[in-house]
Amino acid sequence: MAAYQFIAKSLNGRQIRGEVEAETEQEARVKLRAQKLVPIKVKVRSGKAKAAKGLGKVSAKELQIFTRQFSVLISSGVPIMQSIDSMSQGAKSPAMVATLKDIGEGLNKGKRLYEAMANHPVVFDRMYINLVKAGEEGGVLEEILHRLADHIEKSVKIKGKIKGAMAYPAAIIGVAFIVITAIMIFVIPSFQEMFEQNGQELPGLTVFVIDLSETFATYWYLIIGGVVAFFFGVKTYYGTKNGKETMDKYLIATPVLGAVIQKGSIAVFSRTLSTLLKAGVRVSDCLDIASATVSSSVIEKALLKSKDSITKGRTIVEPLRKEKYIPTMVVQMISIGEQTGNLDTMLEKIADFFEDEVETAADALTSMMEPLLMIVLGGIIAVLVIAMYLPIFDMAGAVGGV
């Protein structure tokens, strides 16, 4: 059993923070509602999660391989307990070994598979546990595990594309900063010594660059420390609820990059919701879980309105029509899916389409950023070079005049 930190509202509208012990996040929410509280945010406490899951973190790739192997073993008629024991012996990371051994112990004590997995919320998220539960109850565990493996594989791919698209310009800017800093600290002073020995009057641009170089050389540790502190500060701020919401609004409105984030979020949401619906998970739970998989809080907020709409007896698509970051095509396809009873199929088609769109948008971002950053970097270096060679040109002109 893990400890879950929560933010909830009481019946009089007062916001309450606290902790509740539960096997899963869903159970924690049920316990809160039983206390007449409306859950706003529920997450496992990090310290308890580490104690429950064993050693370190399990990568998405390893989880995908485990799920695929588990599916093959179950479909081959190997009992669950024997499958878990076999995979614990072949697992690569200590974290997965510890997790599987603990699951095996839970099964020996009479727990169901999803209950044993729920004791490791950092390894197996709500979606995973809900799908395994649906597979056990419906007698289609091998099919569910196969879908899960496909889902994890596609999610990892799409998230990798988004991270790659965002990491590339950051890497270029980082290299540019290092190069310019090196020029300022090591190259410019050499020219400065030559100019001082010559004793000539320097152009304004050259004086400015030399002064800037002296500042870099004297206070380099403060400048580099300030840049590092800025990035860590931004990262820390983005880790807060208000910071994430604020920054996500600007990121999704950014040309090209915003399209990558928007399309990636819709692809992940659609794939997750389709997988959950096919497994027979309750619609309101599906929307709650699928919305939590979205990286952008702007898109997540828009999608959570659909959950509120469902609980009030309306359609999923109704609130989405008013959201500017949900494309019209998505709204139309969800609407058709609801009307025809093929929502899971429609969502799968939406996911397929937007996964391709993310790849296209990510390639477009990379293609656009590369020349743009090179122009900016080249321009800065060109200014530095011109500033250093202007006095040399003046010297050559003076010699020629003589």
KEVEX-305890 format. One record per atom (N, C-alpha, C): residue in one letter; x, y, z. Coordinates in pm, whole numbers, padded with zeros to 5 digits, always signed. Layout:
KEVEX-305890
AXYZ...
//
This chain:
KEVEX-305890
M+00085-00121+00000M+00000+00000+00000M+00088+00125+00000A+00054+00221-00086A+00135+00342-00100A+00062+00463-00040A+00139+00567-00012A+00083+00693+00039A+00062+00788-00079Y-00057+00845-00090Y-00090+00937-00199Y-00113+01077-00143Q-00042+01173-00198Q-00064+01313-00161Q-00180+01366-00245F-00267+01446-00184F-00383+01493-00260F-00412+01641-00233I-00477+01700-00333I-00539+01833-00318I-00686+01811-00351A-00774+01850-00260A-00917+01827-00280A-00998+01945-00229K-01125+01950-00269K-01215+02055-00223K-01323+01994-00135S-01352+02063-00026S-01461+02018+00061S-01593+02070+00006L-01704+02031+00066L-01837+02071+00018L-01858+02222+00026N-01787+02288+00120N-01801+02434+00131N-01702+02509+00041G-01628+02434-00044G-01539+02497-00142G-01399+02521-00093R-01368+02481+00031R-01234+02503+00086R-01136+02400+00029Q-01016+02445-00008Q-00915+02354-00063Q-00838+02287+00051I-00823+02155+00040I-00758+02077+00146I-00644+01997+00086R-00531+01993+00156R-00415+01912+00117R-00390+01807+00224G-00343+01690+00181G-00313+01586+00278G-00264+01459+00213E-00267+01350+00288E-00223+01219+00238E-00327+01114+00271V-00334+01011+00186V-00424+00900+00210V-00354+00771+00167E-00372+00664+00243E-00312+00534+00210E-00407+00457+00119A-00353+00403+00009A-00436+00326-00085A-00348+00236-00170E-00411+00134-00232E-00338+00044-00322E-00311+00111-00456T-00410+00188-00505T-00398+00254-00635T-00448+00397-00622E-00419+00478-00725E-00467+00617-00726E-00620+00620-00730Q-00679+00526-00804Q-00824+00520-00815Q-00886+00493-00678E-00825+00402-00602E-00876+00372-00468E-00861+00492-00377A-00750+00568-00394A-00730+00689-00314A-00841+00791-00342R-00877+00804-00469R-00986+00897-00506R-01119+00853-00446V-01144+00722-00447V-01268+00669-00389V-01274+00700-00239K-01160+00682-00171K-01155+00710-00027K-01181+00858+00001L-01129+00945-00086L-01150+01089-00067L-01297+01126-00087R-01358+01066-00191R-01501+01093-00215R-01587+01042-00100A-01544+00931-00038A-01617+00878+00077A-01612+00975+00195Q-01508+01058+00198Q-01496+01161+00303Q-01562+01293+00261K-01640+01285+00153K-01712+01402+00098K-01614+01510+00052L-01505+01464-00011L-01408+01555-00071L-01404+01532-00221V-01384+01640-00296V-01375+01629-00442V-01227+01635-00481P-01168+01522-00528P-01025+01521-00563P-00993+01613-00679I-00891+01695-00663I-00841+01782-00770I-00714+01721-00829K-00622+01683-00740K-00497+01621-00784K-00456+01516-00682V-00425+01397-00734V-00382+01287-00648V-00256+01226-00710K-00148+01217-00633K-00026+01154-00685K+00045+01080-00573V+00115+00974-00612V+00185+00893-00514V+00301+00972-00455R+00322+00959-00324R+00433+01029-00260R+00563+00961-00301S+00661+01043-00346S+00783+00988-00406S+00858+00894-00313G+00869+00928-00187G+00943+00843-00093G+00881+00705-00081K+00748+00699-00069K+00679+00573-00056K+00688+00493-00184A+00682+00564-00295A+00689+00495-00424A+00820+00421-00438K+00929+00484-00397K+01060+00421-00410K+01069+00299-00320A+01013+00311-00200A+01018+00198-00108A+00937+00081-00161A+00825+00113-00226A+00737+00009-00277A+00795-00061-00397K+00861+00013-00483K+00902-00047-00610K+01040-00110-00606G+01117-00082-00502G+01247-00148-00493G+01361-00055-00525L+01438-00082-00631L+01561-00007-00658L+01549+00072-00787G+01557+00204-00777G+01563+00286-00898G+01436+00285-00982K+01452+00331-01105K+01340+00347-01196K+01352+00251-01315V+01237+00201-01360V+01232+00112-01476V+01205+00197-01600S+01287+00181-01703S+01270+00260-01825S+01148+00213-01903A+01093+00303-01986A+00977+00269-02069A+01011+00155-02165K+01134+00154-02213K+01177+00048-02306K+01174-00088-02236E+01226-00094-02114E+01227-00220-02040E+01085-00265-02006L+00999-00169-01973L+00859-00201-01944L+00790-00257-02068Q+00823-00199-02184Q+00764-00247-02309Q+00809-00391-02340I+00938-00419-02318I+00991-00554-02343I+00927-00654-02246F+00916-00615-02119F+00851-00702-02019F+00707-00733-02060T+00634-00631-02101T+00494-00648-02138T+00480-00740-02259R+00568-00722-02357R+00564-00807-02477R+00595-00952-02441Q+00697-00973-02360Q+00734-01109-02319Q+00622-01173-02237F+00563-01094-02148F+00452-01142-02064F+00336-01188-02152S+00305-01108-02254S+00196-01142-02346S+00223-01274-02417V+00347-01293-02463V+00384-01416-02535V+00373-01537-02443L+00421-01524-02320L+00417-01635-02225L+00273-01674-02190I+00189-01574-02165I+00049-01600-02129I-00024-01666-02246S-00002-01613-02367S-00070-01670-02485S-00021-01811-02515S+00100-01847-02465S+00153-01982-02484S+00104-02079-02377G+00023-02030-02284G-00034-02116-02182G+00046-02126-02054V+00151-02043-02041V+00232-02044-01919V+00155-01971-01808P+00141-02031-01689P+00068-01964-01580P+00131-01830-01543I+00050-01738-01489I+00097-01603-01455I+00214-01608-01357M+00200-01689-01250M+00304-01695-01147M+00437-01742-01207Q+00430-01844-01291Q+00551-01897-01354Q+00612-01796-01451S+00526-01722-01521S+00572-01620-01616S+00647-01509-01544I+00590-01463-01432I+00654-01357-01353I+00788-01404-01298D+00792-01528-01248D+00916-01584-01193D+01023-01595-01301S+00983-01640-01419S+01077-01656-01531S+01135-01521-01573M+01050-01419-01583M+01095-01287-01628M+01178-01214-01522S+01154-01245-01395S+01234-01184-01289S+01379-01232-01296Q+01398-01354-01343Q+01532-01410-01357Q+01605-01353-01479G+01527-01312-01579G+01589-01260-01702G+01592-01109-01711A+01532-01040-01612A+01528-00893-01615A+01670-00835-01604K+01693-00723-01673K+01826-00663-01677K+01853-00570-01560S+01757-00484-01527S+01782-00384-01422S+01743-00438-01284P+01817-00398-01180P+01782-00439-01043P+01641-00395-01005A+01598-00279-01059A+01465-00226-01027A+01355-00321-01075M+01369-00372-01198M+01269-00462-01252M+01272-00596-01180V+01392-00644-01147V+01404-00770-01073V+01331-00759-00939A+01357-00651-00864A+01294-00629-00734A+01143-00618-00747T+01099-00547-00852T+00956-00527-00874T+00886-00660-00901L+00942-00740-00991L+00881-00867-01030L+00881-00967-00913K+00987-00967-00834K+00992-01056-00718K+00883-01019-00618D+00863-00887-00600D+00759-00841-00508D+00620-00877-00560I+00601-00865-00692I+00473-00904-00753I+00449-01053-00732G+00556-01133-00752G+00545-01278-00729G+00504-01310-00587E+00561-01238-00490E+00526-01259-00349E+00379-01223-00325G+00335-01115-00389G+00195-01074-00377G+00100-01178-00433L+00136-01237-00546L+00053-01342-00607L+00048-01466-00518N+00160-01497-00453N+00164-01612-00361N+00073-01592-00240K+00054-01465-00203K-00032-01433-00089K-00179-01425-00128G-00209-01452-00255G-00348-01454-00300G-00397-01328-00368K-00305-01232-00390K-00345-01110-00460K-00366-01139-00607R-00453-01061-00669R-00468-01067-00814R-00351-00989-00876L-00326-01015-01004L-00211-00955-01071L-00216-00802-01064Y-00332-00743-01096Y-00340-00597-01098Y-00321-00538-00958E-00364-00613-00854E-00346-00566-00717E-00198-00568-00678A-00127-00672-00721A+00017-00681-00693A+00093-00572-00768M+00052-00545-00891M+00117-00439-00971M+00087-00301-00914A-00032-00285-00856A-00071-00154-00802A+00017-00111-00686N+00092-00204-00628N+00184-00171-00520N+00311-00104-00571H+00321-00091-00704H+00439-00031-00769H+00392+00077-00868P+00331+00185-00817P+00272+00288-00905P+00372+00365-00989V+00500+00363-00949V+00599+00434-01029V+00636+00352-01153V+00627+00220-01143V+00657+00133-01257V+00533+00114-01344F+00420+00081-01279F+00295+00055-01351F+00197+00169-01321D+00170+00251-01421D+00081+00366-01400D-00065+00322-01397R-00154+00419-01377R-00298+00390-01366R-00352+00321-01488M-00308+00364-01605M-00356+00303-01728M-00319+00156-01731Y-00194+00127-01701Y-00144-00011-01705Y-00226-00099-01610I-00244-00052-01487I-00315-00130-01386I-00462-00150-01425N-00526-00045-01476N-00666-00056-01517N-00685-00154-01632L-00591-00153-01726L-00600-00245-01839L-00577-00390-01796V-00479-00411-01708V-00454-00546-01657V-00576-00596-01579K-00637-00508-01501K-00758-00544-01427K-00870-00585-01524A-00889-00504-01630A-00992-00536-01730A-00960-00668-01801G-00831-00693-01828G-00790-00817-01894G-00815-00939-01808E-00787-00925-01676E-00811-01036-01584E-00960-01065-01571E-01038-00959-01556E-01183-00978-01537E-01251-01028-01663G-01198-00989-01781G-01259-01030-01907G-01198-01157-01965G-01094-01210-01900G-01030-01331-01950G-00953-01312-02079V-00908-01189-02102V-00834-01159-02226V-00701-01091-02192L-00634-01140-02088L-00512-01076-02040L-00404-01071-02147E-00387-01182-02223E-00281-01184-02325E-00304-01078-02432E-00432-01058-02469E-00464-00955-02569E-00438-00815-02514I-00475-00794-02389I-00452-00665-02324I-00303-00634-02315L-00225-00733-02277L-00079-00714-02266L-00018-00683-02402H-00070-00747-02507H-00022-00720-02643H-00052-00574-02681R-00173-00529-02649R-00211-00389-02677R-00124-00293-02597L-00100-00328-02472L-00018-00242-02387L+00123-00227-02442A+00181-00339-02488A+00315-00335-02545A+00319-00244-02667D+00218-00256-02754D+00209-00169-02872D+00195-00023-02831H+00110-00001-02731H+00083+00136-02686H+00210+00201-02629I+00282+00127-02544I+00404+00182-02483I+00507+00213-02591E+00520+00122-02688E+00616+00140-02797E+00586+00267-02876K+00459+00287-02909K+00421+00404-02988K+00431+00532-02906S+00398+00524-02777S+00408+00642-02690S+00552+00686-02674V+00641+00588-02655V+00784+00619-02641V+00836+00685-02768K+00792+00635-02883K+00837+00689-03011K+00791+00834-03029I+00664+00860-02998I+00609+00993-03020I+00667+01093-02920K+00687+01050-02794K+00746+01138-02693K+00892+01166-02727G+00960+01065-02783G+01098+01085-02826G+01110+01188-02936K+01013+01185-03028K+01011+01283-03138K+00995+01425-03084I+00903+01441-02987I+00878+01573-02929I+01001+01623-02853K+01060+01534-02772K+01180+01573-02695K+01296+01605-02789G+01309+01524-02895G+01416+01548-02992G+01401+01682-03061A+01276+01716-03095A+01251+01844-03162A+01282+01962-03072M+01260+01944-02941M+01286+02053-02846M+01433+02055-02804A+01498+01938-02802A+01636+01931-02755A+01735+01985-02859Y+01703+01969-02988Y+01797+02008-03093Y+01834+02157-03087P+01735+02248-03087P+01772+02391-03077P+01843+02424-02946A+01805+02356-02837A+01871+02381-02708A+02019+02342-02716A+02048+02231-02784A+02187+02186-02799A+02268+02285-02882I+02208+02334-02992I+02276+02431-03079I+02308+02559-03002I+02210+02606-02925I+02229+02729-02846I+02339+02708-02742G+02341+02589-02679G+02444+02559-02580G+02584+02560-02640V+02598+02498-02758V+02728+02496-02826V+02769+02637-02866A+02672+02714-02916A+02700+02852-02957A+02750+02935-02839F+02688+02917-02724F+02729+02991-02604F+02873+02956-02565I+02906+02826-02571I+03042+02781-02536I+03146+02840-02633V+03113+02836-02764V+03205+02887-02866V+03230+03037-02847I+03121+03112-02829I+03133+03258-02815I+03207+03293-02686T+03180+03218-02578T+03250+03241-02452T+03400+03217-02468A+03435+03108-02538A+03577+03077-02562A+03646+03187-02642I+03577+03241-02744I+03634+03350-02825I+03657+03474-02738M+03558+03503-02655M+03566+03622-02569M+03681+03612-02469I+03699+03493-02411I+03798+03477-02304I+03939+03454-02356F+03954+03380-02467F+04088+03340-02512F+04138+03409-02640V+04048+03442-02731V+04090+03498-02861V+04101+03650-02858I+03996+03716-02810I+03992+03863-02810I+04111+03924-02734P+04147+03871-02615P+04262+03930-02542P+04392+03932-02622S+04411+03833-02711S+04532+03831-02795S+04537+03952-02887F+04424+03985-02947F+04414+04104-03032F+04434+04230-02950Q+04377+04230-02828Q+04386+04348-02743Q+04533+04382-02713E+04614+04282-02683E+04757+04303-02656E+04827+04363-02778M+04794+04315-02895M+04855+04366-03018M+04818+04512-03040F+04690+04545-03016F+04645+04684-03036F+04711+04778-02935E+04729+04732-02811E+04791+04816-02706E+04937+04844-02740Q+05007+04744-02792Q+05147+04762-02832Q+05159+04861-02947N+05060+04861-03034N+05063+04950-03151N+05027+05094-03112G+04945+05107-03006G+04910+05239-02953G+04815+05320-03039Q+04742+05256-03130Q+04650+05331-03217Q+04513+05348-03153E+04438+05445-03204E+04302+05468-03155E+04211+05363-03217L+04126+05302-03133L+04042+05191-03179L+03901+05238-03212P+03838+05175-03314P+03698+05206-03348P+03605+05171-03231G+03487+05231-03232G+03391+05211-03123G+03348+05065-03107L+03325+04997-03220L+03283+04857-03214L+03392+04771-03150T+03517+04798-03184T+03629+04722-03127T+03640+04746-02977V+03624+04871-02934V+03630+04905-02791V+03519+04832-02715F+03400+04831-02775F+03286+04764-02712F+03313+04615-02693V+03364+04548-02798V+03391+04404-02792V+03502+04374-02692I+03606+04458-02688I+03716+04438-02592I+03665+04453-02448D+03583+04555-02425D+03524+04573-02291D+03440+04452-02252L+03364+04401-02350L+03280+04283-02326L+03367+04161-02295S+03479+04151-02368S+03573+04040-02346S+03634+04046-02206E+03669+04166-02162E+03726+04183-02028E+03625+04144-01921T+03500+04179-01946T+03393+04141-01852T+03381+03989-01844F+03383+03924-01961F+03377+03776-01966F+03496+03716-01892A+03615+03767-01920A+03738+03712-01861A+03741+03731-01709T+03688+03845-01663T+03691+03875-01519T+03581+03803-01443Y+03461+03804-01502Y+03345+03750-01432Y+03287+03625-01500W+03374+03546-01566W+03326+03430-01639W+03248+03332-01551Y+03292+03316-01429Y+03225+03221-01338Y+03084+03269-01302L+03070+03404-01291L+02936+03459-01261L+02843+03446-01381I+02898+03469-01501I+02817+03461-01623I+02771+03317-01646I+02867+03222-01641I+02830+03081-01662I+02738+03033-01551G+02768+03073-01427G+02681+03035-01315G+02541+03092-01330G+02534+03217-01380G+02403+03280-01402G+02321+03207-01507V+02389+03166-01617V+02319+03093-01725V+02268+02958-01673V+02356+02886-01600V+02317+02756-01544V+02203+02773-01445A+02214+02877-01359A+02109+02903-01260A+01977+02937-01328F+01986+03012-01441F+01865+03048-01515F+01793+02923-01566F+01869+02832-01627F+01808+02711-01682F+01751+02621-01572F+01825+02611-01459F+01774+02531-01348F+01651+02597-01287G+01652+02730-01284G+01537+02804-01232G+01413+02782-01317V+01432+02786-01449V+01320+02763-01541V+01268+02620-01524K+01361+02524-01513K+01321+02384-01496K+01244+02364-01365T+01292+02427-01258T+01224+02416-01128T+01087+02481-01133Y+01080+02598-01196Y+00951+02668-01209Y+00853+02586-01292Y+00904+02522-01397Y+00817+02439-01482Y+00766+02317-01406G+00841+02277-01301G+00799+02163-01220G+00684+02194-01126T+00654+02324-01108T+00540+02362-01023T+00413+02367-01108K+00299+02355-01043K+00172+02354-01116K+00149+02485-01190N+00165+02598-01120N+00143+02729-01183N+00246+02756-01293G+00371+02716-01268G+00476+02736-01367G+00451+02657-01493K+00410+02533-01478K+00381+02448-01595K+00265+02505-01676E+00160+02547-01607E+00043+02602-01676E+00079+02729-01752T+00158+02816-01687T+00198+02943-01750T+00286+02919-01871M+00388+02836-01854M+00484+02812-01963M+00420+02733-02078D+00332+02640-02044D+00265+02561-02149D+00180+02650-02240K+00122+02755-02183K+00042+02848-02265K+00129+02916-02371Y+00250+02954-02332Y+00341+03019-02426Y+00400+02919-02525L+00435+02799-02475L+00496+02698-02562L+00402+02654-02674I+00275+02632-02639I+00181+02582-02740I+00144+02691-02841A+00166+02818-02802A+00139+02929-02894A+00259+02962-02982T+00374+02895-02956T+00495+02918-03034T+00483+02859-03173P+00520+02933-03277P+00513+02878-03414P+00596+02751-03427V+00544+02655-03500V+00608+02526-03531V+00624+02439-03406L+00696+02487-03303L+00714+02409-03181L+00578+02382-03116G+00491+02481-03116G+00357+02464-03060G+00279+02356-03132A+00298+02347-03264A+00229+02244-03343A+00278+02105-03305V+00407+02092-03279V+00464+01962-03239V+00403+01919-03105I+00397+02012-03009I+00342+01982-02876I+00194+01948-02886Q+00119+02029-02961Q-00025+02008-02976Q-00056+01873-03040K+00008+01844-03151K-00019+01720-03223K+00028+01598-03145G+00142+01613-03076G+00192+01503-02994G+00098+01471-02880S+00044+01574-02816S-00049+01555-02704S-00177+01486-02751I-00228+01528-02864I-00351+01468-02918I-00327+01323-02959A-00211+01295-03016A-00177+01158-03057A-00171+01066-02936V-00101+01110-02830V-00086+01028-02709V-00222+01007-02641F-00300+01115-02629F-00432+01106-02567F-00522+01010-02644S-00528+01025-02775S-00616+00943-02858S-00578+00795-02850R-00447+00767-02855R-00400+00629-02848R-00435+00567-02712T-00413+00643-02605T-00442+00593-02470T-00591+00570-02451L-00672+00668-02492L-00817+00656-02474L-00874+00540-02556S-00823+00523-02677S-00868+00412-02762S-00836+00277-02697T-00714+00263-02645T-00672+00138-02581T-00758+00107-02459L-00787+00209-02377L-00869+00191-02257L-01013+00154-02292L-01069+00222-02391L-01208+00195-02431L-01223+00053-02487K-01125+00010-02565K-01129-00126-02621K-01125-00232-02511A-01060-00197-02400A-01048-00292-02289A-01173-00292-02200G-01265-00199-02227G-01389-00195-02151G-01383-00117-02022V-01282-00031-02007V-01272+00055-01887V-01380+00163-01893R-01435+00199-01778R-01541+00300-01773R-01496+00432-01837V-01587+00494-01913V-01552+00611-01994V-01494+00724-01911S-01556+00756-01798S-01506+00867-01715S-01365+00839-01664D-01338+00713-01628D-01203+00674-01585D-01105+00682-01702C-01153+00641-01819C-01070+00648-01941C-01023+00791-01966L-01116+00885-01958L-01085+01025-01986L-00990+01082-01880D-01010+01042-01756D-00925+01088-01646D-00782+01038-01666I-00767+00910-01697I-00635+00850-01716I-00568+00903-01842A-00643+00905-01953A-00586+00948-02082A-00542+01094-02078S-00618+01179-02009S-00582+01321-01999S-00451+01340-01924A-00428+01252-01825A-00306+01263-01743A-00180+01225-01822T-00196+01156-01935T-00080+01117-02016T-00031+01230-02106V-00111+01336-02117V-00079+01448-02206V+00028+01536-02142S+00128+01575-02219S+00239+01655-02165S+00201+01801-02145S+00111+01853-02228S+00073+01994-02220S-00048+02013-02129S-00033+02097-02026S-00144+02122-01934S-00259+02195-02004V-00229+02268-02111V-00334+02339-02187V-00428+02237-02251I-00370+02135-02317I-00451+02031-02379I-00519+01946-02272E-00448+01918-02163E-00505+01836-02055E-00631+01901-01998K-00625+02032-01974K-00741+02104-01920K-00861+02094-02015A-00832+02110-02144A-00939+02104-02245A-01003+01966-02245L-00922+01862-02234L-00973+01724-02239L-01049+01686-02113L-01005+01739-02000L-01074+01708-01874L-01217+01763-01872K-01242+01864-01954K-01379+01917-01964K-01473+01811-02021S-01417+01721-02103S-01498+01612-02159S-01542+01516-02049K-01453+01495-01951K-01489+01408-01838K-01605+01469-01760D-01597+01600-01736D-01707+01668-01666D-01836+01658-01746S-01823+01668-01879S-01940+01659-01966S-02004+01521-01957I-01923+01415-01954I-01974+01277-01945I-02046+01254-01813T-01987+01304-01704T-02048+01284-01572T-02183+01356-01560K-02203+01456-01645K-02331+01530-01645K-02428+01475-01749G-02391+01360-01811G-02480+01295-01906G-02475+01352-02047R-02370+01431-02076R-02357+01487-02211R-02254+01408-02291T-02218+01459-02407T-02123+01389-02492T-01980+01434-02464I-01885+01352-02510I-01743+01387-02496I-01709+01510-02579V-01767+01514-02698V-01726+01613-02798V-01779+01754-02769E-01887+01763-02692E-01953+01893-02672E-01858+02002-02622P-01783+01982-02513P-01694+02090-02467P-01573+02111-02557L-01535+02008-02634L-01417+02019-02721L-01438+02115-02837R-01563+02135-02875R-01594+02227-02987R-01549+02370-02956K-01543+02405-02827K-01509+02542-02787K-01360+02562-02762E-01282+02454-02771E-01139+02461-02741E-01057+02490-02867K-00982+02599-02866K-00910+02640-02988K-00790+02551-03019Y-00740+02477-02918Y-00623+02392-02942Y-00662+02248-02977I-00790+02221-02988I-00837+02090-03035I-00881+02108-03180P-00810+02051-03278P-00843+02070-03420P-00986+02027-03454T-01045+02098-03550T-01182+02068-03594T-01196+01925-03641M-01094+01874-03711M-01098+01737-03762M-01112+01637-03648V-01041+01661-03537V-01048+01572-03421V-01189+01575-03362V-01245+01694-03348V-01380+01710-03295V-01481+01635-03382Q-01469+01651-03513Q-01562+01586-03605Q-01552+01433-03598M-01430+01382-03593M-01411+01236-03589M-01461+01176-03457I-01437+01248-03346I-01489+01200-03216I-01641+01201-03217S-01698+01305-03276S-01843+01316-03285S-01902+01199-03365I-01840+01168-03479I-01886+01055-03561I-01870+00924-03485G-01758+00911-03412G-01734+00790-03333G-01838+00770-03225E-01878+00880-03159E-01982+00871-03056E-02116+00834-03115Q-02147+00894-03230Q-02277+00869-03293Q-02290+00727-03347T-02180+00671-03398T-02184+00538-03459T-02146+00426-03362G-02099+00463-03242G-02058+00362-03147G-01921+00304-03175N-01844+00372-03258N-01708+00326-03294N-01602+00426-03247L-01621+00478-03127L-01530+00582-03077L-01387+00531-03066D-01369+00408-03017D-01233+00354-03002D-01161+00345-03136T-01233+00304-03240T-01174+00294-03375T-01138+00431-03430M-01226+00528-03410M-01201+00664-03456M-01080+00725-03386L-01071+00701-03257L-00958+00753-03181L-00826+00691-03228E-00831+00564-03265E-00712+00496-03316E-00667+00560-03447K-00765+00594-03532K-00733+00660-03659K-00676+00801-03636I-00733+00872-03538I-00681+01005-03502I-00536+00992-03456A-00509+00891-03371A-00373+00871-03321A-00275+00841-03435D-00316+00754-03527D-00231+00720-03642D-00198+00844-03723F-00301+00925-03748F-00284+01046-03830F-00189+01146-03761F-00213+01171-03632F-00134+01273-03564F+00007+01226-03529E+00029+01096-03518E+00164+01047-03501E+00249+01078-03625D+00187+01060-03742D+00256+01097-03866D+00278+01248-03873E+00177+01324-03827E+00186+01470-03828E+00297+01520-03736V+00315+01453-03622V+00421+01492-03528V+00558+01475-03594E+00576+01365-03664E+00704+01341-03733E+00731+01451-03836T+00626+01486-03911T+00639+01591-04012T+00671+01726-03947A+00596+01758-03839A+00616+01886-03769A+00753+01893-03703A+00798+01780-03646A+00930+01776-03583A+01041+01797-03685D+01026+01733-03802D+01125+01751-03909D+01125+01895-03959A+01005+01955-03966A+00994+02095-04011A+01060+02189-03911L+01042+02159-03781L+01104+02242-03677L+01256+02235-03686T+01306+02112-03703T+01451+02093-03714T+01506+02164-03837S+01435+02151-03950S+01478+02213-04075S+01478+02365-04065M+01383+02421-03990M+01372+02566-03976M+01476+02620-03878M+01493+02547-03765M+01580+02596-03659M+01728+02591-03698E+01767+02488-03773E+01909+02472-03807E+01965+02593-03881P+01907+02634-03996P+01962+02752-04064P+01946+02881-03984L+01834+02892-03911L+01810+03014-03833L+01916+03032-03724L+01943+02925-03652L+02044+02932-03547L+02184+02953-03603M+02209+02891-03717M+02340+02909-03782M+02360+03054-03826I+02252+03116-03875I+02259+03256-03917I+02289+03345-03797V+02217+03319-03686V+02237+03399-03565V+02379+03381-03512L+02423+03255-03503L+02557+03226-03454L+02663+03286-03546G+02642+03267-03677G+02735+03323-03775G+02741+03474-03768G+02624+03537-03744G+02618+03683-03734G+02697+03735-03615I+02682+03667-03500I+02755+03709-03379I+02906+03696-03399I+02947+03582-03454I+03090+03561-03478I+03144+03660-03581A+03061+03690-03683A+03102+03787-03785A+03126+03925-03724V+03039+03966-03632V+03055+04096-03563V+03186+04097-03485L+03216+03986-03415L+03340+03979-03337L+03463+03986-03427V+03458+03916-03539V+03571+03916-03633V+03592+04056-03692I+03482+04119-03735I+03491+04254-03794I+03548+04353-03692A+03499+04340-03566A+03546+04431-03460A+03697+04420-03441M+03750+04298-03452M+03894+04277-03432M+03976+04318-03555Y+03919+04309-03673Y+03996+04339-03794Y+03984+04484-03841L+03888+04558-03786L+03875+04700-03823L+04004+04777-03795P+04065+04764-03676P+04191+04835-03650P+04303+04791-03745I+04302+04662-03781I+04405+04610-03873I+04389+04674-04010F+04265+04689-04054F+04239+04755-04182F+04284+04901-04177D+04257+04966-04061D+04300+05107-04044D+04453+05117-04051M+04520+05019-03985M+04667+05018-03988M+04718+04999-04130A+04656+04909-04205A+04697+04883-04342A+04673+05007-04427G+04562+05077-04402G+04532+05199-04478G+04633+05309-04449A+04671+05316-04319A+04768+05420-04280A+04904+05393-04345V+04945+05266-04349V+05073+05228-04409V+05070+05256-04558G+04956+05224-04622G+04941+05246-04767G+04946+05394-04800G+04887+05477-04710G+04886+05621-04734G+05025+05681-04726V+05107+05622-04636V+05244+05669-04624V+05325+05630-04745
//
